């Protein structure tokens, strides 16, 4: 045997057992892989069966969490007070109705704002306070003449002007100042007759002559002067019966006068009138007889006291203010017509003033039809509340109804909250505030235009009614079933579900409100 062949044979003998061992290991590994695959397939079958037995409802809930939420009603964000019992197109706008869900919050009349949003808005709160109402009125006034002190100087008889004093309109003269000297021939004749009869010594004739001078228009002072002096006074002096400003001077040298002709018009300046323009919102606080204090820029540091003497019947057309007349003393004639003054008309102050609620004026939202404030409640909730505002005092507004002392209201950023409340269908009510204070309804200031139709009551309470009504032709609104707010609780008296009624609704900035609800028939 070839030695090389022998070596090869021995090597093959040694390699064969090793290959056998390797082949066995490969078979075992393949079996394990197949077993794993079979196990995975079995698990897939089990999972598939379980998935088939459990529909994708939970998956739908995750994808659409609103699918199982209970809907209270549907509404139009542009008219949120109108509630619909089913979805569809809004009768007011070309848009889909929005659902209102039961789990939107425990209080459907409040809106919740996130704390981060509040900080971003820079919201500022103010507390409703109670304070005594000072009814004093601050206004401005202009000094004018006291027209009750006007004096008219006239010629009692015809004559001729001989002399005129050096005067001109707007001159200030004293009482008894000479205005002119007039030659009166008629008076000269009766004086001569009187003096002639006086020399005769007949008392009866003397008395008759004296009476004739009086009837001729001679003043009593001139008659006494003629009687005592025995001289005829043909040139008669005309003097000012009282001091003041010469408003009109109608006499010149050489003029011929007739009886009753006006020579001068003089206005006294012992007192002056201050015409004060009181804003019409405060006109009800002013009364005749109230004391007033006036401060003039021309008299710094000095206060002049007077009183209200008249409330003029008409308002100033330009400023729409009540014209109030205050009479002031004019010591030494320092107050000149045309001067302006800051006037304080005294009202009830201190313990005499009534207590009222006040909020910052900027917290009141005025829509033209009503006034709202946003009340801040716990846990970031905000409620729009309708209020009845009163007069404004400095930076505050008096609240006559709708709020309670201690409540917090939004003083800045309230317009955004009001918009959010409108989008969520939240409306303000005057019935009760969160503090439980009842509020009086606001009376209409003008006749209300109503839109009328016939309806059947589906449900009714003291505050609202669900009505299945016919078309509202004047609103181009089709027949439908809707829930409307009632303007007054008494509208619901004697009515129940199923009654046929004739309704009248009016438009407000929050939607339609029932103003008329008349029963026309009983239930079917």
DRENSE-233854 format. One record per residue (C-alpha): x, y, z. Coordinates in steps of 0.05 Angstrom, whole numbers. Layout:
// residues N
- X, Y, Z
...
END
This chain:
// residues 524
- 0, 0, 0
- 23, 68, -17
- 44, 106, 45
- 8, 168, 21
- -57, 129, 11
- -51, 102, 81
- -45, 172, 112
- -105, 196, 73
- -148, 138, 96
- -130, 152, 169
- -149, 225, 162
- -217, 209, 131
- -231, 162, 188
- -216, 215, 239
- -259, 269, 203
- -322, 228, 195
- -342, 226, 269
- -333, 302, 274
- -379, 314, 214
- -431, 269, 246
- -430, 310, 310
- -438, 376, 270
- -497, 349, 230
- -534, 331, 294
- -526, 401, 323
- -553, 434, 260
- -614, 389, 261
- -628, 409, 334
- -622, 484, 319
- -670, 479, 260
- -721, 444, 304
- -718, 499, 355
- -729, 553, 302
- -789, 516, 275
- -818, 509, 345
- -810, 584, 357
- -845, 600, 291
- -902, 554, 308
- -909, 586, 378
- -912, 657, 347
- -965, 635, 298
- -1006, 607, 354
- -1000, 672, 394
- -1021, 711, 332
- -1083, 668, 325
- -1100, 679, 398
- -1090, 755, 393
- -1132, 757, 329
- -1189, 721, 362
- -1187, 768, 422
- -1185, 829, 377
- -1245, 802, 339
- -1284, 793, 404
- -1269, 866, 426
- -1293, 918, 374
- -1256, 983, 364
- -1301, 1023, 409
- -1245, 1040, 457
- -1202, 1062, 399
- -1260, 1106, 375
- -1265, 1136, 443
- -1193, 1155, 441
- -1198, 1183, 371
- -1264, 1218, 384
- -1274, 1232, 458
- -1338, 1271, 444
- -1374, 1210, 416
- -1402, 1188, 484
- -1411, 1258, 514
- -1483, 1278, 529
- -1508, 1338, 490
- -1553, 1386, 528
- -1573, 1428, 468
- -1545, 1460, 404
- -1536, 1535, 395
- -1511, 1588, 346
- -1450, 1624, 374
- -1477, 1689, 344
- -1542, 1681, 382
- -1523, 1637, 441
- -1586, 1647, 482
- -1627, 1610, 430
- -1626, 1534, 444
- -1642, 1480, 393
- -1660, 1408, 407
- -1624, 1379, 347
- -1564, 1395, 303
- -1568, 1429, 236
- -1560, 1496, 202
- -1570, 1560, 243
- -1632, 1600, 222
- -1593, 1664, 235
- -1526, 1651, 201
- -1501, 1605, 147
- -1464, 1559, 196
- -1473, 1494, 233
- -1502, 1494, 304
- -1452, 1480, 360
- -1467, 1428, 414
- -1467, 1445, 488
- -1443, 1385, 528
- -1465, 1366, 598
- -1393, 1356, 621
- -1369, 1425, 599
- -1374, 1446, 672
- -1419, 1444, 732
- -1442, 1515, 720
- -1465, 1527, 649
- -1472, 1601, 662
- -1397, 1611, 675
- -1336, 1607, 632
- -1270, 1577, 656
- -1205, 1611, 636
- -1137, 1577, 644
- -1090, 1609, 694
- -1036, 1618, 641
- -1085, 1653, 596
- -1105, 1699, 653
- -1032, 1719, 663
- -1023, 1731, 588
- -1085, 1775, 587
- -1058, 1818, 644
- -1126, 1812, 678
- -1139, 1857, 737
- -1194, 1847, 789
- -1231, 1898, 832
- -1275, 1888, 892
- -1347, 1913, 895
- -1347, 1963, 952
- -1401, 2000, 990
- -1391, 2073, 1006
- -1433, 2134, 1021
- -1454, 2172, 959
- -1432, 2244, 959
- -1484, 2279, 916
- -1443, 2342, 907
- -1438, 2364, 835
- -1374, 2391, 804
- -1383, 2435, 743
- -1361, 2499, 709
- -1398, 2565, 703
- -1394, 2633, 670
- -1410, 2699, 705
- -1466, 2741, 677
- -1507, 2802, 699
- -1562, 2794, 750
- -1619, 2815, 704
- -1665, 2827, 762
- -1625, 2890, 777
- -1637, 2924, 710
- -1660, 2997, 713
- -1692, 3034, 655
- -1687, 3110, 653
- -1742, 3143, 610
- -1767, 3213, 594
- -1832, 3226, 631
- -1852, 3282, 584
- -1829, 3313, 519
- -1772, 3363, 519
- -1703, 3380, 492
- -1635, 3353, 513
- -1592, 3411, 538
- -1533, 3372, 567
- -1507, 3301, 569
- -1455, 3275, 619
- -1391, 3245, 592
- -1414, 3173, 592
- -1409, 3114, 545
- -1437, 3043, 545
- -1404, 2995, 595
- -1384, 3053, 640
- -1395, 3039, 714
- -1433, 3093, 751
- -1459, 3103, 821
- -1529, 3115, 846
- -1552, 3187, 833
- -1501, 3200, 779
- -1521, 3254, 728
- -1540, 3228, 659
- -1568, 3290, 624
- -1604, 3356, 633
- -1669, 3366, 595
- -1710, 3429, 581
- -1784, 3413, 594
- -1829, 3473, 575
- -1892, 3438, 600
- -1863, 3430, 670
- -1840, 3503, 670
- -1912, 3526, 657
- -1943, 3486, 714
- -1888, 3509, 761
- -1904, 3582, 746
- -1979, 3569, 759
- -1962, 3537, 825
- -1918, 3594, 848
- -1970, 3646, 828
- -2025, 3611, 868
- -1979, 3602, 926
- -1970, 3678, 930
- -2046, 3686, 935
- -2047, 3644, 997
- -2108, 3602, 978
- -2093, 3533, 1006
- -2144, 3498, 962
- -2115, 3528, 899
- -2045, 3514, 922
- -2062, 3440, 934
- -2095, 3436, 865
- -2034, 3467, 832
- -1988, 3419, 868
- -2029, 3360, 845
- -2026, 3387, 773
- -1949, 3385, 776
- -1953, 3313, 801
- -2000, 3293, 744
- -1953, 3326, 693
- -1901, 3274, 713
- -1855, 3316, 756
- -1819, 3274, 809
- -1836, 3288, 881
- -1766, 3311, 896
- -1771, 3366, 843
- -1839, 3388, 869
- -1812, 3396, 939
- -1751, 3435, 912
- -1796, 3484, 874
- -1841, 3493, 935
- -1783, 3507, 981
- -1741, 3551, 935
- -1798, 3589, 900
- -1758, 3585, 835
- -1779, 3553, 768
- -1734, 3495, 747
- -1737, 3493, 671
- -1675, 3449, 662
- -1689, 3384, 695
- -1630, 3338, 714
- -1638, 3264, 697
- -1600, 3220, 746
- -1587, 3145, 754
- -1635, 3113, 804
- -1583, 3060, 821
- -1510, 3044, 809
- -1484, 2995, 759
- -1460, 2986, 688
- -1489, 3030, 632
- -1513, 2978, 583
- -1547, 3027, 537
- -1543, 3102, 529
- -1595, 3132, 482
- -1589, 3207, 493
- -1547, 3260, 457
- -1544, 3336, 463
- -1597, 3373, 423
- -1645, 3313, 417
- -1719, 3324, 421
- -1750, 3276, 470
- -1819, 3246, 472
- -1855, 3218, 532
- -1833, 3147, 548
- -1768, 3150, 507
- -1711, 3109, 537
- -1651, 3149, 557
- -1608, 3095, 589
- -1609, 3023, 614
- -1567, 3007, 675
- -1552, 2939, 705
- -1534, 2934, 778
- -1471, 2895, 797
- -1483, 2884, 872
- -1496, 2811, 856
- -1482, 2769, 794
- -1509, 2705, 764
- -1465, 2646, 752
- -1494, 2601, 697
- -1469, 2531, 712
- -1472, 2474, 661
- -1489, 2410, 700
- -1482, 2345, 660
- -1551, 2316, 647
- -1532, 2251, 682
- -1526, 2292, 747
- -1584, 2338, 735
- -1627, 2301, 785
- -1579, 2317, 842
- -1589, 2393, 838
- -1644, 2430, 876
- -1663, 2503, 884
- -1635, 2530, 949
- -1572, 2487, 951
- -1509, 2522, 972
- -1452, 2529, 922
- -1379, 2548, 924
- -1344, 2582, 866
- -1269, 2587, 854
- -1242, 2635, 802
- -1174, 2634, 768
- -1175, 2710, 773
- -1181, 2705, 850
- -1132, 2650, 869
- -1142, 2618, 937
- -1210, 2651, 948
- -1277, 2616, 951
- -1341, 2655, 941
- -1405, 2624, 969
- -1474, 2630, 937
- -1537, 2591, 927
- -1577, 2559, 871
- -1635, 2605, 853
- -1663, 2572, 790
- -1660, 2511, 745
- -1671, 2536, 675
- -1723, 2497, 635
- -1680, 2481, 574
- -1613, 2447, 565
- -1553, 2478, 530
- -1559, 2454, 458
- -1484, 2450, 446
- -1461, 2415, 510
- -1527, 2380, 529
- -1520, 2405, 601
- -1572, 2430, 650
- -1568, 2506, 659
- -1566, 2521, 733
- -1567, 2593, 759
- -1525, 2608, 821
- -1528, 2677, 853
- -1463, 2705, 881
- -1448, 2769, 920
- -1403, 2816, 881
- -1363, 2853, 934
- -1327, 2914, 905
- -1349, 2893, 835
- -1292, 2843, 827
- -1334, 2791, 791
- -1340, 2813, 719
- -1387, 2782, 668
- -1350, 2731, 626
- -1306, 2703, 681
- -1306, 2627, 688
- -1307, 2589, 753
- -1303, 2518, 780
- -1367, 2507, 820
- -1383, 2456, 874
- -1457, 2450, 886
- -1465, 2419, 954
- -1507, 2357, 962
- -1515, 2305, 1017
- -1448, 2288, 1048
- -1422, 2250, 1108
- -1475, 2214, 1149
- -1531, 2247, 1108
- -1508, 2211, 1044
- -1538, 2144, 1025
- -1496, 2082, 1019
- -1487, 2052, 949
- -1447, 1999, 913
- -1389, 2022, 869
- -1343, 1989, 818
- -1290, 2019, 773
- -1321, 2050, 711
- -1275, 2010, 666
- -1305, 1945, 693
- -1374, 1961, 662
- -1386, 1937, 591
- -1440, 1979, 558
- -1471, 1949, 495
- -1522, 2003, 482
- -1580, 1959, 504
- -1553, 1937, 571
- -1493, 1939, 618
- -1451, 1879, 639
- -1395, 1863, 687
- -1353, 1800, 691
- -1356, 1769, 761
- -1295, 1729, 781
- -1311, 1664, 819
- -1270, 1607, 848
- -1224, 1562, 808
- -1217, 1607, 748
- -1291, 1613, 732
- -1320, 1679, 706
- -1393, 1697, 700
- -1424, 1753, 658
- -1476, 1790, 700
- -1525, 1844, 677
- -1526, 1905, 721
- -1563, 1971, 727
- -1511, 2027, 729
- -1522, 2093, 763
- -1483, 2158, 761
- -1408, 2162, 754
- -1366, 2189, 812
- -1294, 2204, 795
- -1268, 2137, 767
- -1324, 2094, 796
- -1395, 2077, 773
- -1453, 2067, 821
- -1487, 1999, 813
- -1561, 2002, 829
- -1575, 1927, 821
- -1542, 1863, 798
- -1482, 1857, 846
- -1468, 1846, 920
- -1416, 1877, 965
- -1350, 1839, 966
- -1356, 1806, 898
- -1296, 1810, 852
- -1304, 1838, 782
- -1256, 1840, 723
- -1230, 1910, 712
- -1186, 1896, 651
- -1189, 1841, 599
- -1264, 1832, 609
- -1280, 1841, 536
- -1242, 1778, 517
- -1278, 1739, 572
- -1345, 1766, 548
- -1328, 1744, 477
- -1309, 1674, 502
- -1374, 1670, 541
- -1414, 1688, 479
- -1378, 1635, 438
- -1395, 1583, 491
- -1469, 1604, 491
- -1466, 1635, 561
- -1512, 1694, 572
- -1519, 1743, 629
- -1582, 1747, 670
- -1612, 1801, 715
- -1651, 1751, 757
- -1598, 1735, 809
- -1524, 1746, 817
- -1476, 1696, 846
- -1483, 1732, 912
- -1558, 1720, 913
- -1578, 1792, 905
- -1641, 1802, 865
- -1638, 1853, 810
- -1695, 1895, 784
- -1710, 1890, 710
- -1695, 1950, 667
- -1756, 1984, 639
- -1757, 1997, 564
- -1746, 2069, 545
- -1783, 2065, 478
- -1838, 2023, 447
- -1813, 1954, 430
- -1819, 1926, 359
- -1846, 1855, 365
- -1844, 1798, 315
- -1907, 1756, 324
- -1933, 1687, 306
- -1973, 1629, 334
- -1941, 1573, 374
- -1952, 1512, 419
- -1918, 1507, 486
- -1873, 1446, 493
- -1846, 1465, 562
- -1849, 1528, 604
- -1820, 1557, 668
- -1816, 1626, 700
- -1753, 1643, 660
- -1760, 1608, 592
- -1807, 1571, 546
- -1796, 1519, 493
- -1842, 1536, 435
- -1861, 1501, 371
- -1878, 1563, 331
- -1895, 1582, 260
- -1853, 1625, 214
- -1832, 1694, 239
- -1843, 1730, 173
- -1812, 1796, 196
- -1748, 1760, 214
- -1748, 1713, 153
- -1744, 1657, 205
- -1777, 1589, 188
- -1822, 1549, 233
- -1783, 1511, 287
- -1781, 1488, 359
- -1736, 1532, 403
- -1726, 1553, 475
- -1734, 1627, 487
- -1721, 1670, 549
- -1782, 1704, 579
- -1777, 1779, 590
- -1819, 1775, 654
- -1837, 1716, 699
- -1911, 1735, 699
- -1916, 1716, 625
- -1916, 1643, 645
- -1975, 1648, 694
- -2034, 1604, 677
- -1997, 1570, 619
- -1974, 1497, 613
- -1945, 1450, 563
- -1993, 1437, 505
- -2027, 1505, 507
- -2034, 1543, 441
- -2009, 1615, 446
- -1996, 1677, 405
- -1925, 1702, 417
- -1887, 1766, 406
- -1811, 1767, 409
- -1762, 1825, 407
- -1690, 1827, 385
- -1635, 1842, 436
- -1560, 1840, 430
- -1563, 1769, 460
- -1619, 1743, 415
- -1695, 1737, 416
- -1735, 1748, 480
- -1809, 1734, 489
- -1846, 1798, 508
- -1917, 1774, 492
- -1948, 1707, 508
- -2024, 1703, 500
- -2063, 1639, 506
- -2108, 1624, 446
- -2129, 1553, 462
- -2119, 1493, 508
- -2079, 1430, 496
- -2099, 1380, 444
END
